[in-house]
Amino acid sequence: MTVTVVGIGGSIRSDSQSERALRVALEGARELGAETIQYSGPDLVLPFYDPSVPDRTDIATRMVADLRRCDGVIVVSPGYHGTVSGLVKNALDYIEDLRDDERPYLDGRAVGTITAAHGWQAAVNTLAAVRSIVHALRGWPTPLGSAINSAQVKFDGDGSCSDVDVDRNLRVIGRQVAEFALRQAPRPDVN
């Protein structure tokens, strides 16, 4: 059985450090056979979420549809002033469109949480904020989350991480999301 993992994250700048971290985590999910879908950088430049306005852009419609059908999610946010970036928070607000689904919000799905900021305080505070958002959306934050101090850890153009422990942790987060999804997958009745 194949599971689908949606990755949301990064900054408005394409190929940012947080987007590179997202790619490493999604690679960890693919290592277990997951199909992955990534929304980052320019994909996240969405109109402010307004539940009273039913019209959605094509990218917002596609992202919500992918979140509706996915088995797991990975969220990566840069730390802006000690919390989640407005870009990532607005994208997560679109999950409100799943409120009336049979499986509302992120119910029953593992969510990997990763943050990157220039300093430990912002990275750790942002990670706590992302985990709180995931709880509010009924998701299951993975046991391992990652707060990356981008003053010390860099990702180069080919996605290589300067710190082997951070690289390993990001891959573990991706694998934890895929493992949880595989365990939660409906089993065919055996009679």
Protein Blocks (a to p, Z undefined) as FASTA:
>chain_A
ZZddddeeddfbehiaklmmmmmmmmmmmmnopacdddehjlmmccdddfklmbdcfklm
mmmmmmmmmmbdcdddddeehiacfklmmmmmmmmmmmmgmbgcjehiacddddddedjk
lmmmmmmmmmmmmmmnopacdfbdcdddfklbccdfkopafblklmmmmmmmmmmmmmmm
mmmpccdddZZ
